[in-house]
Amino acid sequence: MKKLCSFFILFLLLNTTNIMAQNKAKILVLIHSDNGGTYELAKEIAKGIESENNANSYIKLVKASQNPALKDLPVATVDELTSYDGIAFGSPVYCGNISTGMSEFLSKTVQLWTNHGLEGVPATVFMSAGSGAGKELALQAFWNSLAVHGMVLVSNGIRGTEELNKSIPQGNTVLGVTSMASLKDVERPTKGERRLAELQGQHFAKVAFALKDTHSKKGIPVVENQQNFNDILKQKNIVLPQVPKPAGNYKPFVRSGNLVFINQVALKDGKILNPGKLGVEVNEQQVKDATKVTMLNVLSVLKEAVGGDLGKVKQCVQLTGIFNTKDDYTEHADLMNIASDLTVEVFGDKGKHARATFGASSIPVNSSVEIQAVFEVE
């Protein structure tokens, strides 16, 4: 009988724990971070969110990052925003405004705005700055963007000031915590700024929990797309390189509407792979190897263009291969098949595209191949 009672009590405890976990607010900490300052604040915000056991936090990026401290963080999708009970937005200060990365992400939420997808969802903001100048303007700009969605804006208010070290400038504001990065010999975020961020997260979790079931969730997470493509790349042993840095006054990609335009050469580990003219310095196999590297560069840039989620790619529209060949060479199509096959291998039917292929007497930086690509994305 005692064993039966013990089992029954254990069952009730486990069931109660499960119900409590299900009742917690689900809060996204959505950030863009350049050098890690915003991420440091985000961790304190998340710590505060979970401090009273009424909410779970999830830190995600608006776009993939190559920063070692950030590169393993998941990238959020616009579609998943409606599945949260609250969102804490974090960004660096760019000239008295939110960062370009955060602005680009918010610009993709038009569909949510027209469908009132975020209406009534609590939001709070925090930012990292260089000198601290313009931080209030930036925070207000952040609030304006979120107010358009009808989100419930939760200010930080006056809290934690008694714990601040008054001998050094701090990033305290009533609109949301900030951190300044330009002071020498001072760890940033400071102990005081970290504490302010924790208190902001704690306060925000209370509001998000209280409003948890007052707004309808009109969408479900679609993070599976990103995971599926990560699995596809892993299964096929396809490793995307870091996004090559531009060698001049241009961008790795340009997005116009739903089209992304990319142009890449055979750059690998900072050097051109198999440089030279086909039939003179390099043979066909070396050019095919360079073509694969070039297409991997294209896919790496494409992944950055869609915020790390290749599931947003709707179609490869056009590939153009340009090869450094002698005048009498005619097998360009065979060389370009390497790039076409790789694209279809990754995207399936979405990777099938129109194509142009031709030779050139020379290619910039003595690359044996250059690929121009156009993709349609969400």
N, C-alpha and C positions, 0 to 999 in steps of 0.2 A: 504493500500500500504506500509506504514511504517513497519507494522508487517511482511509483506511478505519479504521486504528488510532485516529486522533484522534476520529473519529465514534463508535467503539465505546466509547472512554474517556468521552466526553461523555455518551453514553447511560447508561453505568453510574453516572456522577456524578448525573445527573438522577434516575435511578431510585432511587438510594440516598437522595437528598434527599427524594424523595416518600415513601419508606418511613419515614424518620425523622420526617417531619411527621405521618404517620398514627399513629405510635407515641407521640406526645406525649400527655400527660394533658390532658383538656379540663376546665377549672375555671371555674365560675361565681362571680363576685363579686356577690352579691345584696344590695342595700342599700335602706334607706329613709333619705332625707336631707331635713331641713327647710331649713336655711340653707346647705348645701354642705359642712359640716365633715366629715360621714361620707364624702361623695364624695371629698374631698381625701385622706382616709386610704385609700379604696378604690383610688385611682389608684396610691398607693405599694404597696399590697398586690399589685395587678396587675403593677406593675413588678417586684416581687420574684418573683412567680410565673413570669415569663418570663425571669428573669435567667440561668438556667442552661440554657435552651433545651430543657427537658424537659416543658414545659407551655405551653398557650395559655390566656389569660384572657379572660373576657367579662363586662363590667360591665353589670348590668341593675338596674332599679328594681322594687320590689314594687307601686308604683302610680305613675301619671303625675304629673308635677310641672309647675307653671307657673314655677318658678324658672328664670331665663334660663340658668343654668349646668347645669341638669338636664333641661330640657324636651325635648331631642333624644335623650336616652338611651332605649334600648328598654325596654319593660316585660316582665318575665318572666311566664310562665304556670306554674301548678302542675304541669301535665302534663309540661313539659319538664325538670323537676328531675332525673328519673331518667336523663337522657341524659348527665349530667356525671360525671366521675371524682372530683370533689370540689367542695364548695361553701363559700365564705368568706362568712359572714353579717355585715353591718354595719348598725348602727342607732344613733340617738341614745339617750341615757339619759333615760327618763321616770320620775321619782320612784322610782329604784332598780329600774327594770324596763325591758324592751324597749319600743320606741315602739308607739303604737297602730297605725300603718300596718303595721309588721312583724308585730305580733300578729294583725291581721286577715288578713294573707296566710297566716301559719302555720295559722290556724284553718281554712283551706280545704284543708289537706293531710290531712284525716281519711282520705280514700280511699287515699292513699299509705300511711298508717300501717296501715290494716287489711290492705293487700296487701303489706306489708313492702317497699314500693317503694324506700325509702331505706336499708334495712338494710345495714350494712357500708360505706356511702359516707362518706369522710372529711369532716369539717366543722371549721371554725375560726371564731372570732368576733372582732369588733373593734367599738368603740363610741366615740362622741363625747359629751361631757358639758359641762354648764355649769360648775359649781363643782368637779366631780370627786367630789362626795359621792355615795355610793351606787353607785359604778361597779362595785365587786366584786359587790354584790348583783345588779346588772343583768346582769353577765356570767354569774353563776351561774344566774340565771333563764333566760338564753339557752341555756345548756348543758342545763338541765333539759328545755326544750322539744325540743331536738334529740336528747337521750338517749331520749326516748319513741319516736323513730323507729328507734332502734338504730344511729344513725350513730356512726362512729368519731371521737371528740372529740380534736382535736389542739390541745394547749395551746401557748402561745408559749414557755413556759419562761423561763429567765434568759438573755437574749442582748441584746447591744447596749448594756448599761448603762455600759460604759466610755466610750461616745461621748456620753452625756447631759451637758447643762449642769446641774450640781448647784445652781446659784444660783437656778434657777426651778423651780417645781413641774412635774412631767412626768406623763403619763398611763400610766406603765409598770405592767403587772401580768403575772403569770405566766399568767393565763387568756387574755389577749389584749390587744393594744395599745388604749389609749384616748387621747383628746385632750381637754383642757379648754379651754373657750371664754371663760371669764369674766374672765381676767386682762387688765388694761389694758396697752397699749403692748407686747404680746408677740404676735408672729405665731403663729397657730394654724392647723393643727398646727405645732409647732415643728420645727426641723431634726432634733432628737433623736427626736421622735415619728414623723416621716416615716421616719427611718432604721429605727426599731423596726418600723414597718409593713412596710417593704420586706423586712426580715429575716424577719418572720412569714410573708409571702407566699412567700419563698424556701424556708423550712423546710417550709411546708405543701405546696408543689409536690413536694418530694422524697417526702413521705409519700403524696400522691395518686398520683404516678407509680409508686411501689413497689406500691401496692394496686390499680393500674389495672384489672387483669383478674381480680380476686378476688371481685367482686360482680356479680351479673347486672343488666343494664339492662332494666328491665321496661316501658319506655315510650320513645316517640320525641318529639322536639320538635314542638309544635303552634303555633309562633309564626306559621305561615302565616295563621291566622285573623285575627290582628291586622293583618298586612300586607294581606290581602285587603280588609278593611274600610277601611283607609287608602287603598287603591287605588280602592275604590268611591267614597269621599267625594271623592277627587281627580278622578276621571273625571267625576263628576256636578257638579263645581264647588261642592261643599258644604263650607263652612268652619265648623267648630264654634268658638264663642266661648269665652273663658275662663269657668270656672264662676262664676256670680254669687255674691257673698258674701251670707250671710243678713243681713237687716236687723233681726233680733231674736234671741231666745233659742231658736233652732231650728237644724236641720241642713239642708243642701241635699237630702239623701236619707236615708231610713231603710231598712235591710235587715232583713227578718224572714224567717228561713228562706231560701227561694229567691226571695222576692219583694222587689222594690225599689220604694219609693214615692217619687214626686217631684212637686213642685208649683212652677210657675214663672209669672212674668208677663213682659210685653214689655220687658224691660230690655236695652238695647244701649248699650255704651260708657259705662256708669254712669248712663244716663238712660232714662226710659220713652219708647219709640218710639210716636209718634202717640197721645198720651194723650187721654182724654175719652170722651164718650158718642156712640155711633153715631147719626147723623142730627142731631146737634147740633154737636159740635166736630170730628167726623171722619166720613168717608164709608166705604162698604163696602171699597173698594180699600185704604184706609189701614189698616182693621182686618185685612184679609187679610195685608197686609205685617207687621203687628204679630203676627199669629198664627204666621207663619213664624218670626219672630225668637223667639217664645216656645217653639216646638217645638224650635228649634235649641238653646235654653238647656236644655230637657229632655234632649236627646241628649247635650249636653256634660256634664251632671250624671251621666247614665247611664254615660258612658264612665269617669268617675272612680269610680263605684260598682263597676265591674267591673275596676278596676285598669288601665284603659287599653285593654283588649281587648274590643271589641264582639262578637267571636266567641263570647263567653260568654253572649250574650243568646239565650235559647231561644224567647221569645215576648213580643210586646207583648200584654198581657192586656186592659188597659182604658185608654181615653183619655176624659177628661171636659173639655169645653170650656165655659167660662163667659164670656159676653160682656156688656159694658156697653151695654145697649140701652134704647130706649123701650118702654113697655108693649105697644104694638101691633105690634112687630117680630116676624116669624115665620120669617126666612130664616137662622136660626142654623146649620143643618146645612151650608149652602153655605159659610159662613165656616169651619167646622171641617174641611171637606174638605181645606183646605190642610195642616193638621197630619196628617191621616190619610194623604194622598198622600205626604207627605214621609217618614213612617214606613215605608210600604211600599216606597218608592223605595230606602231604605237597607237594610232587612232582608228584602225580598221577602215570601214567604209568612209568615215569622216576624213580620212587621210588621202582619199583619191582626189586628184587635182588635175587642172589644166597645166600644161608644161611647155616651156620654151628652152631650147638648148643651142648654144652656138660657141664658136671659138673667137679668141681675141689674140692680138699680137703681143699683148702684155696685160698684166693685172697688177693693181697696187700691192706694194710690199712684196712683190715677186711671188705671190701665192699662185699655185697652179690651178686654183679653182675659186670661184666666187658664186654664192647662191643668194638670189633675191626671193623672198617669200611673202605671200599675202595670205592671212588667215581671217576667217570670220569667227567672232567670239560673242559670247553673251554680254 
